[in-house]
């Protein structure tokens, strides 16, 4: 299966073998497979041929799999796995059964474990961190302040907003002919259907038809397509109905007429390269070097290609907006990470003033970058409907619509070449990489982290290394920010190169890294410490011994390290108000709480600065009044930026309260101080903000060691253990930060192992557009043994209160999972008698990838 549970199988099988014991003579046989083709169930020829044969005889086994290879003809239909894999998998399932039921003395010792399914014990973990008691509640391991209401279902999200009974519901009508021009859209028949209220297109927009504001640095992206269709599923209008179901059911029935529909659709970078349409490449960063200059004469040279796909954000909460007409304007509850930008595009679309569009955001059910601008089409469409009809409009985008029409992580292809000494030391390297932009160059990570992170913490000078970065325009929704954008790709590229270097030099991957770490870099100290604390060398030796003794179950160990640059940006406002009645305090800010624990950290900082209990602090909804002009919450820096703003506001309050404290004496209680201040008409409300330059940029360091177990016969795999050492500075809130480390790592495990985007090559339609065929990790895909250590006694002189960001950096470490698979696969390939050579793995490395690269030939299956 694509993942451990809650997933349909690639191939399923059932075997009923009636045999006489102890000889094993077959009396009757039933051999059934599903997932081969619609007409195939029984392997009838094999069933007949087995009767009166001795099942465990060498010739019988050989005949079974020779015949199986010829009888099974899996069909080729996307997005199903390839026929080649499904044939191998069917053979593997039958072979596992025979290994399982054969007499113990009939099976070669190294083969026996192949008859077992991978056993997963109960999950466990360890969490290590420091706290500093004098700073409590800052650095204290407290529960997230919203945890209980979230777990109980009492926490409210956008779609929980109650509106009047005359509310209407929205759904996009989508274009389906990429490259064609929309000539006519005819909704006349649909408008006569019961429950349908209205239909709007670009020509109904009174202002600008833009979902991204050019004054914010964006190229043109339309709310509704008004001409040439740029990608399959591009919204061309919004259908309005009395219920959500009516709107979504009838949206696809609107008639659309196209012209100039002959077009070569290229939905991904790999398709662009296949078609050699190189005019779609846009150079973003080039090197002044024509040729690299070797720092020494190389002993070994090699090259490779590393390809990683896109990733859907898969937030729990869909793109959602509720727009309500209110006193000549709109109140908009929308799932956005950037209120300022969303407010702007709505106001300009409707040609009304910004102060007539007031946004409110209580919390998001996950963001990861998907709600920075990709939700603006939904927000604009709902606002247009509410404005036109003067009724509350509710738009909750379906998962199929989101996955089809919204941008995803930038895919990447790296063409690299390296030149090394025999100890793995790099003396020259070239890396030309191409990132999949989708249909525009908006939100381009190449300009930020991709290039910066492509050298990681390694000694690569401008003279002996050359990096060229290009964006590729494809016929897909414009790619967007996705958790750790650019840095995931940049660090994965260079870490993959280091793994390849270790393979070609035939040295340990850790030694290859140690040979190349930049002199004076903190990783020089951290990597040896980590290798020792995780018992790396002993475990690798034990895994190699295990692999020598097991032909069909393999294990692997993969390491990844990172230096992640944190760039602080923008401005973030906050308002702190103290109530004189009981001394409790409420905070509103321009950030967006989306599960990352921002509000918890803000509350801890406020309580610490004011010197009051954490229970006195409440964080209210964000809005475009107290949070006006706030920058996007993203890049993992929102929490510390808001904490800075809140601390400034609290310090101002402390200054105002100081004369009162002096008057009452040091034993005065908080309530007495606040009440006396109020009677003296001292203002107990302060607004302040963080601005770029208030804090310095810094780097985050992290290391991960991933141990995996793989069933070579099926490709099924599980993560036995993960160790992560994360540099969080002096953690403001250890439970929050550990949760962020665990969550970001597991989210990217999905990227590397299970989440696959498959497009129809002819139409550009995304075929894996729902949970039936797109598989983020589940509860049984997390590491069995998950050990997190926040680096202790490790203050950050540049960060807020000596802390560091944790929301995005650990994402970059999950690439260690495919390095563990590489380790395991090399053992399987050696057993299969293949020549020793590097295996190209990427994202995702699925069970299909594992089996097809293992060298397994089902016709050669035997018990001995």
N, C-alpha and C positions, 0 to 999 in steps of 0.2 A: 504494500500500500504506500501511497505518497507520504503518509505519516503514521504514527503508532495506533491511532484510533479515530473513530468518527470520520471514516473515509472509505469509499468504495474501492474494491480491489482492482488492480490492473488485470489480474487473472485469478479466478478461483477454481478449485478442483475438488472432486470427491472420488474416492477409490474404494471399491468393495472387492476384496480378493478372498475367495474361498479356497483355502489350500489345506492339503493334508500334512500333518506334522508327524515326525520331525523332518521328513524328506523335503517338504515344501513343494509338492506337486500341485499344480493349479487345477482345481475342479471347475471353477467359473471365475470370470473377471468382469468387473464394471469399471471403466476408466472414463471419467467425465471432466470436461473443462468448460468454464465460462469465460467470456471475454476474448474468445478467439475470432469468431465471426458469427453473424446472426443464425447461420444454418448449422453450426457445429455444436454438438453436445458430447456424443460418445465417440471414442477412438475405436470404432467397431473392428477394424482389421486387426488391431493389436489385441483387443479382447478375445477374438477368435483364435489368433495365433498362440496365445498364452495357454489355452486349454491343453492339459496333459504335459505341459512343460514344467521343468523344475525352476521355480521362480528365481532362486538365488544362484543358479548356474551362470558361469561367466558368459557363455554364448547367448543365453536367454536375455540377460541384462543388455548385452551388446545389441541384440536384435530389437529389443524394445525401443531403444533410443535412436537407432538407425531408422526404424519405421516411424517413430514419432516425428522425426525431423521432416519426413516426406509427407506424412498424413496431415499434420497441422499446417494450415495456411491462414494465419491471422490477416484480417483485412487492414488496410491502411486508411484510417479516418481520424482527422484531428478533432479534438485535442487528445485523443487516446495515445498511449505510448506506442512506440514503433513496433511493427510486426516482428522485427528481429528480437527485440527485448521480450515481447510476449511469448514468442516461441521458446526462447531460453528459459523464461520464467516457468512456463508450463512443464518443461523438462525438469527444471530444478525442483518443482513441487513433487513430482512423481519420484524423483531420485531421493528426495528427503524421506519420503514415505518408505521406500525400500530400505534405506539405511536404518530407519527407525525399527522396522519389523523383522529385519534379517537376524538370524541367530548371531549371537555376539562373536563367536569364533569365525563367522563368515565375512566379517567386515574388518578391513585394515584399521589399525588403531587410530591413525591420523584422520580417518574419514568419519569416525563415529560421532563426533560432535556435530557434524553436518545434518544428522537426523533430528536435531533438537531445534525448537524455536528459541529465539533470543529470550532469555529470562530477565525480567525487570523486577528487582526488589523494590521495596518502599523507598520513596525519595527521602533524602536527608541532606543536611547542609551544616556549614559552620560560618559564623560571622564574627570577625574580629575588628575592633575599633577602639579608639581612645575617646574619653570625654574629659572635659576640664571643669571641675565642679564650681570653681569661682565664677565661671561665665554662665552658669545655668540661668534660665532654661536654654540658652544658646550652647551648643555642643551636646546637650542632653538628648538621649535616645527616647524621644517622645512619640506617641502614636500620632499619625496624621490626623489633623483636627476634623477632617471630614470622613474619616474611615468608617465610623459606625453607621452614619446615615447613608453612605454609599453602599455598604454591605447589606443594609436592611431595605434598600430600595427607596428610602425617603429623600435622598438627594435629588434635586430637580435639575432637569436639563431643558434645552430649548423647546422640545415638543411637549413638555409638561405645562407650558404656559397656557392658561385658560383663556379662551376667547368667547365672544358672544355666539349665539346659535346661528347667526347668518354668515359664519365663516365659510370660505371656499378653499378648494384644494387645487394644487398645481402639479403639472408634469410636463417635462420637455417633449417636444416633437423633434425628432433627430433626422439629420441628413444621412444618407447611406451610399451616395455615389461620390467617392473621393476624386477630386480633380475636376468634377463636373460643375457647371454653372446652374444655379437654381433659377429656373425660368418662371415657375408659378407654384404657389402653394394654395391648395383648395381644401378648405375645411367646411365647406357649405353643408355636405351631408352629415358630418359629425356634429355640427352645431344644431341639427334637428333632433339629435338623440336625446332621450330623457336623461336629465341630470347634468348635461353639458351647459355651461354658462357663457364662456367666451373663448376666443383664441386670439393671441397677439403675436406679431412678428416684428422684425426690425423697423418696419415703416410705422409701427404704432408707438415707437419710442419718441417722446417729445424732445429729448436732448441728445447726448452722445451715446452711441451704441458700443460702449467700451466696458469690458469687465475689469480692465487694469488701467489705471490712470497714468498717462504719459508723463505727467509732472512728478510722478514717483519713480521715474526712470524706466518705464516699460514700453516695449514695442506694442503695436496694435494687436489686441485680442478682442474679438467681438463678443457681445452678449448673445446675439442671435446672428447666425450666418446670413449675410445679405447678398452673397455673390458666389464665388468659387468655394467649394467645399474642401476644407483642409484635412479632415480626418473623418473616419467612419464614426458616426454617432454624434457629430457636431450639432449642438442645439440650433434649430432654426426658428423655433417659436415655443410658446407655452400654452398648453391647453388647460382650461379652468373648468372645474366641475364641482358638484355638490359633495362628492366623497373622493377620498384618495384612490380608491379602487377604480372608480369610473374614469378618473383622469388618466391613470396609468394604463388602463385597459384600452382606451380609445385613442391614446396619443399616437400609436403606431398605425392607425387607420386613416390619418390625414393623408391626402393625395399630394404628392410632390412630383413636379415635372422638371427634368434636367435636360441640359444640352451639353455637347462636347464631352461625352462621358468616356471616351477612349483615353485611358491614362494608365501608366505603369505604376501601380501602387507599391510603395516601399515603406512598410510600417516600422522597420527596425534598421539599425546600423548594419547588421549582417546582410540584410536585403540590399542595402545601398552598395555594399562592396561586391555582392554577387552580380549586381547589374552594372557595376563600374560607372555609376552616375556620380563621378567625383566632384562635379560642380556643386553638389550639396554640402561639401566640406567647407567649413569656415575656420580659418586659423585664428586661435585666440591667444596663444603664447608660442613664440618661436625662439630658438636659440641663435645667438650671434655666431656660434661655431658652425663651420661647414663640416669639419671633421674633429672628432675628439682627439685629445692628446694623452697618450698613455702615461701615467705617472711612473710605471715600470713596464718592462717587457712582460706580456702575459704568458702564462703556462697553458691556460685553457681558454677557449672562446666558445660561446654557444648563443643560441637565440631561441625565441619562443613567442607564442601568442597567448594572451590571457583575455578571455571574454566573460563578461558578467552582465546579466540582464537588468531589466527594470524591477521595481518592486512597488506594489500597491500598498498604501499606508495601513489599510484595514483598521480604521478606528471603530470603536464600539458604537459611537454615535454617528449617524449619517450626516451628510450636509443638510442642514436644517435652518429654515428661516420662517419666522412668524412676523408679518408686517401688519400693523394696525393703524388705520387713519386716526389722527388725533389733532383736533384744533388746527386745521390748515397745514398740518405736517404729518409725519409718520413716526410712530414708535416701532422700532425694529428689534426683535429678539433674534439674534443670528449667531450661528456657530462659527465664529471667526477668531483667528489669532491676531488680527490687525484691525482694530475698530476704526482707526483713523482712515485707512485706505478704503475700507468698505463703505464708511460714511461718505467719503468723497465720490466714489463711483455711483452710488445711489443718487446723491444730490445732483450730480452732473447729468445723469441719465434723465432725471425728471425735470431738469432745469429749475430747481428750487434751491434755496439757501441751505448751507450745511447745518445751520442751527434749527432747520425744520426737519432734520433727520436725526433722531436720537436713538443710539444703539444701547442695548443692555445685554450683558453677558454674565450669567451667574457662574457657570463653569462649562467646560467642554468634556465630552466623553472621548478624550484622546484627540491629538492633533497631528503631531509628528511632521508638520509642514504642510499637510493637506488642506489646512484651513487658513493658510496665510492669504492666498488669493484665489485658490481653486473653488472656493465656495461663493465667490462673488457673483457668478452667473445665477446661482440659486437665489442669493440675496436680492439681486437686481430684478430677477423675474418676479419674485413674490412682491417686491415693493411696487413694481409697475402695475401688477394686478390690483393690489390694494388701492393704489392711487387712482387707477382708471375706474374701478367699480365702487370705490368708497366703502369697501367691506374688508374685514380681516382676512388676510390670505395666508394660507399655511402651505409650505413647500418642504416635504421630506423626501429627499432623493433616494430612490431604491438602490440597492447594491449593484444591480446590473447596470443601471444608468451611470452610477459613479465610476464603476470600473471601466465602462466603455468610453465615457466622455471626459473623464478627469485625468490630468497629468499624473505621472508617477516618478519614481526615482530615475535619475539619468543613468541609462545603461552605459557600458564602457567596453572598449576593446583596446588592449595594449599590445603593440608590436615592439618587442624589446630585444636587445643584444647586449651581452656582457662579456668582459675580458677580465680574467682573474689570475692570481697566483695559485699555486697548488694548495695553499692553506685557506683559500676562499676569499682572500683580500681582493677587493675590486680595484682594478687599475684603469678601467674604462667602462662606460655604460651609456647606452642610448635607449630612450623610451619615447616612442611616438604613440600617443593615445588619442582615441576618438570617443567623444561622449555624445550620446543620443539626446538631441535637444527637443525632439518632437517637432511641431510645426512652426515654432518661433525660437528665438534665442533668449527669451525671458528667463529670469531666475537661474542664471548660469553659474554653477559651482566651480567651473574651470577658473574663473577670475578670482576665486577665493581659495578654498582648501585643496582642490584637486592637485594643482601644481605645487603648492607649499608642502603638502603632505607626501608628495611623490618621492621625496628624499628621506622622510622620516628622521630618525636620529643617526643616520649613517654619514660617514666621511665621504661626501661626494662633492668635489669642487666644480666650479664653473668651467674649468679647462678639461677635466677628464669625464664629465658627464654632460649629456645633452638631453633635454626634455622638450618635446614639441607637443602642443595640445591643440586639438581641433574639435569643434562642435559640428555635429552632423544633423542637417535638417531631414526629418523623416515625416511620413504621412501618418502621424499619430498625434494625440493631444499633446499640447506643449508640456514638456517635462517640467517638474517642479521640485522645490525643496523637499527632501525626505530625510528624516533623522540622520544627523551627521553627514549632510550632503557634501560631496567632494572628498571629505576626509576618509570615508569608508572606501571609496574607490582608490584614492591616492595611496593610502597605507596598504591596502590589499595588493596593489600593483607591486610596490617595492618589496613587501613581505613575500609575495610569490616569487619574485626574482631571487631573493635570498634563499628560499627553499630550493629553487632550481639550481642555484650556485652550489649549495650543499650536496645536491644529488650528483652534479657533474664532477665535483671535486672528491666525491665519496667520503664526505666528512659529516659529522653530526651537525644538524641545523643550528643548534645553539652555538657551536664553535664558529660557524659561518657568520653569525651575527656578532659574536664577540670580536671577530677579526675586523669588523667594519664599523663598529660604533665610533662616533665622533669623539675625539679626545676631549676630556673634560665634561662630556655630557653625563647627566645624572644616571643614564641607563648603564654606564660602566659599573656603577655601584649596585644598581637594582637587579640587573639580570643575574649575576652570580648569586646574589642573596636569594632570589626567587628560585633558581635552579636547586639550591640547597634546601630551601624550606619545603619544596614540593617533592623532594626525593626523586628528581627527574632521572638521574643516571641509572639508579637501581630499577626504577619502573620501566625504563626503556629496554634495559637488558631482559627483564622478566617478560615484557611483551614480545621481544624477539624470540625468546625461548618458547613462549606459547605458540607463536606463529609457526615455528619449526615443527611443532608437534600436532598442529591442526591444519588440515587442508582446506576446510570449507568455512570455518569461522576464523576470522582474522581480527586483530586489534591494531590500533595505531595511536600514536602520540603526536600532537601538533602544538607548536608554540608560536605565539605572535606577540610582538612588542610594539609600542607606539610612543611617539612624542606628538601630542595633539595641541596645536596652537589655538588659544582662546583669544578672539578679537572682540573687545567690548565696543558697543556702538549705540547710537541713538539717544533718546531721552525718554524717561519714564516718570510720570508724576504720581504723587501719593498724597492723600489727605488723612490726617489723624485727628480724631475728635474725642474729647473726654467728656463724659456726662457727669454733671455736678451732683445728680441725684444719688448715685451710688458709686461713682468713681470708675465705672466700667468704660471701656474704650472701644471705639469702632474705627475701622480703617477701610478706605476705598482707594483703589489704585488703578493705574492704566494697564496693568499686566493682565494676563489671562491664565487662570488656574485650569489646567487640563490634565490633572493627575500627577503632575511632577512634584507636587508638594510645596509650591510657591507660597501659598497662604500659610502653611504651617511654619515655614522659615520666617516669613514676615511677622507672624504673631510672636515667635520666639524672640526675634530681635527687638520688637516693640516692648515686650514684657521685660527683657533684660535692660534696655535703655531707660525705661521709666521706673524700673525697680518694683514692678507689681507682679502678681501671680499671672501665669499664662491663661488661666480661666477668665481673667478680666478682659481678654482681647477677643474681639469678633471681627471677621473680615466680611465686608459686604460685597455685593455684586460690582463688577466693573461696568462703567458706562462712559459715554462720550461727554459727560459733564465734568466729573472729577478726573476722568482719564483722557481729557481732550488732548489731541496732538501726540498721543503716546506712540512709541515705536512698536513694531511687531514683537510679540513674544516668541522668541525662537533662538536658535544658536546656543541653547543651554545657558544663556546669560541673563534671562529675565529675572530669575529669583534673586541673584546677588545684586542686580541693578535696582530692583524694587526695595530690597533690604537696605541698600544705601540710602535711597530716598526716604524711607520710613525712619531710619535712624536720624537723618538730618532733621526731620520734622519733630521727632521725639526730643532731640537735643534742644530745639527751640522751645518746646514746651517746658523742658527742665529749666531752661534759663528764665522763662516767665514765672515759673513756680518757685524759683530759688528764694526770692524775698519772703514769700509766704512760709517756706520751710524754715528760714532763719528766724522768722518771727515766732513760729510755734515751737521751735526747738527740735532737736534731733530725734526725740521719741514720738513726734507727732505721727499719727496714722495717715495713710494715703487719703482716706475719705475726708478727714478733717482738713487736710491741705487743699483738696480740690474744692470743697464747699466754701472755705474761706476765700480762695482765689475767685470763685464765682461772685461772692458778695462784693468783692473789690473790682468787679467788672473786668477781670483779666480774661483775655480771649483764650479759650481752651480748644480752639481749632487752628491747625496749621497745615498748610499745603507746601510741599517742596518737591524737588525732582532730582533724579540722577541725570547727568549729561555726559556725553562722550568726553573723556579726559579726566573725569573725576577719579578713575581707577586705571591702573596700568594693565596692559595685556600680559599674558603669561602662558606657560605651557603646562599641560597635564601629561603625566607619564602613566603607562599602564602595561601590564603583562598578563597573558593568559596561557594556560596549559590545558589542552583538551584531550581526553582519552576516549576513543570510540571503539565500538565493537560492531563488526560487519558480518552479515550472512552473505557469503559470496554467491550462493546459489540463488538468492532472491533479490539481493541488494538492500534488504531491510537492515537498518542500523539503529544503534542507540548510543547515547552519550553516557559513558560510565562515570566520568568524573570531570569536573572543571575546577581549576584553581585560578582565581583572579586576584592580582595585587593592583589596587587602584589608588592613585595619588589624588586624594581629595583635600589636601591641605589639612587644616583643622576643621573637620566637618561641622557645619552649622547644626545638622540634624542627622545623626548617623543612620537611623532607620529609614529616613527618606532617601539618603544617598545610597544606601545598600539596595533599596528597592529600585532605584534608578539604574544602578550597575547591573543588577539581575535582569531587569526588564529590557534594557537596551541590548544586552548581550543575547537574550533569547529572541527578541524581535529579529535580530540579524542572523541568528541560527536559521530562522525561516528563510531568509534571503539566500543563504548559502546551501540549504539542504532541501527545502520543500516547495518554495513558492515559484511557480513557473508561469510566465506570460506567453501564450501561444496565439499568434495572429493568423487569420486567413490571408494567404499570400495574394489572392485575387482581389478581395474586397477591402482588406485592411481591418476587418472586424476582429475585435478581441474575443477569442473563443473561450478563454478561461476567465469568465466574468461573474462568477458566483462561487459560493462555498462548495458546490458540488465538484468543481474542478480546479479551484484555486485554494491552496492549503497552507495557511499560516500555522505555526506550531500549536499543538494542543498540550494538555496537562501532562501527557505521558511522553512528550518530546523534550521536556526540560532535562537538564543533567540529573542523573540518578543521585550523584553526590556533588553538591554545589557549594564551593568554599570561597567566600569573599573576605578579603582582608583590605581594610582601608589603611594605607601606609601611616604608621604611627610616628608621633614626635616629628611632625613634618609640616611646620607652619609655612604658609605661602605669603611672603612679604608683599606681594602685589595685589592679592585678592582681598575681597571684603572680609574683614575680621579673620584674615589668614586662611580663608577657605578657598576651595576650587569648585568649578562646575563638574557635575557628574551625569547630566542628562543625556549627553551625546557621545563623549569620548569612548566609553566601553563598547559602543557599536563596532568600533574598528578592530576589536580583538576577536570577534566571532569567526574571522577567516581562518583561525587556527583549526576549525573543524575540518576544513577540506585538506589541510596539511596532515591531519591525523588519518584521513581517508587515503591520501597518497601513500603514507607509510604502510597502511594495511594492504593496499592494492599491489604495491611492489612485491610483497611477500607472495600474494596470490599469483601474480604474473610469473614470478620465479618458479613456483610450483607447477605452473602450466607449461613451463619450458620456453617461455618467451624471452627474446633478447631484452637485456636491461636497457630501458629507455624511459625518459620522462613522460608522464601522462598529463595531458592538458586537462585540468579541471577548472571549473569556474562556478558561476552562480546562475542557476542552482545545480548542485551536484546531487542528482536524484538517484533513487535505486536503479533506474535504467542506466544512468551514466556508469554506476559502479559495476553492474553486471557486464555491460558491453566493453568495459575496459579491463576486465579481469582475466581475459584470455581463456575463458571457459568454453569448451566445445562439448555440447551434450552428447554427441555421438561417441565420445570417449569415456563416458561415465562407466564406472565399474565399482564393485564392492571391495576389490583387493588391488 
